[in-house]
Amino acid sequence: MIFHPLNQPELEKGMPRAVVEDDGSFSVTTLTANDGAPAGDYAVSITWKTTTVNIPGRKGRPKRVPTNFPQRYEDPKTSGLVVRVEEAQNELRPFDIKD
């Protein structure tokens, strides 16, 4: 998940990003682990290309298989996901992901 700044200068040292946990939670990192994102409005893109499954009887590494995650969420211009980060502790609403 990447947070793309809207109506503000590009962040000089990298855009905020997060990895979503199995329970759907995430913490945003910009410069150091879990430091959050600078205040502002962001379009959000989400990439979920593959998942890993263990196959009984298969030796070696688990098999990576593609997901059915809608591709439009990979582009901040088409994802429709926008958030506002305030100068305080933030808890974002869950994203409503649709096919």
C-alpha positions as CSV (number, residue, x, y, z in Angstrom):
1,M,0.0,0.0,0.0
2,I,1.5,3.4,-1.0
3,F,0.2,6.8,0.0
4,H,0.5,9.3,-2.9
5,P,0.4,13.0,-1.8
6,L,-2.4,15.1,-3.2
7,N,-2.3,18.9,-3.6
8,Q,1.1,19.1,-1.8
9,P,4.7,18.9,-2.9
10,E,6.1,15.4,-3.4
11,L,7.7,14.0,-0.3
12,E,11.5,14.4,-0.8
13,K,12.6,11.3,1.1
14,G,10.0,8.7,0.0
15,M,6.3,8.2,0.0
16,P,4.5,6.7,3.0
17,R,3.8,2.9,2.6
18,A,2.5,0.0,4.6
19,V,2.2,-3.7,4.5
20,V,-1.2,-5.1,5.4
21,E,-1.3,-7.8,8.1
22,D,-3.5,-11.0,7.8
23,D,-6.1,-9.3,10.1
24,G,-6.3,-6.2,7.8
25,S,-4.3,-3.9,10.1
26,F,-1.3,-1.9,9.0
27,S,1.1,0.7,10.2
28,V,2.5,3.4,7.9
29,T,6.2,4.0,7.4
30,T,7.8,7.0,5.7
31,L,11.4,7.3,6.9
32,T,11.7,4.9,9.8
33,A,9.5,1.8,10.8
34,N,6.0,2.8,11.8
35,D,6.7,6.5,11.9
36,G,3.4,7.3,10.1
37,A,2.8,9.8,7.3
38,P,3.1,13.6,7.2
39,A,-0.2,15.4,7.6
40,G,-2.1,15.8,4.3
41,D,-4.4,14.2,1.8
42,Y,-3.3,11.1,0.0
43,A,-4.5,8.8,-2.8
44,V,-3.8,5.2,-1.9
45,S,-2.7,2.4,-4.2
46,I,-2.7,-1.2,-3.2
47,T,-0.7,-4.0,-4.8
48,W,-1.4,-7.6,-4.0
49,K,0.1,-9.7,-6.8
50,T,0.6,-13.1,-5.3
51,T,-0.1,-15.3,-2.3
52,T,1.9,-18.2,-1.0
53,V,0.2,-21.6,-0.3
54,N,1.7,-24.7,1.2
55,I,0.9,-27.8,-0.9
56,P,0.9,-31.1,1.1
57,G,3.6,-33.4,-0.2
58,R,5.4,-30.7,-2.2
59,K,9.1,-30.5,-1.2
60,G,10.9,-27.2,-1.2
61,R,9.4,-23.7,-1.3
62,P,5.6,-23.0,-1.0
63,K,3.9,-22.3,-4.3
64,R,3.1,-18.7,-5.2
65,V,-0.2,-18.3,-6.9
66,P,-1.9,-15.1,-8.4
67,T,-4.8,-13.5,-6.5
68,N,-8.0,-12.1,-7.9
69,F,-7.4,-8.7,-6.4
70,P,-8.8,-6.0,-8.7
71,Q,-6.0,-4.4,-10.7
72,R,-7.5,-0.9,-10.6
73,Y,-6.3,-0.5,-7.0
74,E,-2.7,-0.6,-8.1
75,D,-3.0,2.9,-9.6
76,P,-3.7,5.9,-7.3
77,K,-5.6,7.5,-10.2
78,T,-8.1,4.6,-10.5
79,S,-8.2,3.2,-7.0
80,G,-10.8,5.7,-5.6
81,L,-9.1,5.4,-2.2
82,V,-8.3,8.7,-0.6
83,V,-7.4,9.4,3.0
84,R,-6.6,12.5,5.2
85,V,-3.8,12.2,7.7
86,E,-4.0,14.7,10.6
87,E,-1.3,16.0,12.9
88,A,-2.2,13.5,15.6
89,Q,-2.7,9.8,16.1
90,N,-4.8,8.5,13.2
91,E,-7.0,5.5,12.8
92,L,-8.2,5.1,9.2
93,R,-11.5,3.6,8.2
94,P,-11.3,0.2,6.6
95,F,-11.1,0.5,2.8
96,D,-14.1,-0.8,0.9
97,I,-12.5,-2.9,-1.8
98,K,-14.9,-4.0,-4.6
99,D,-14.5,-6.1,-7.7
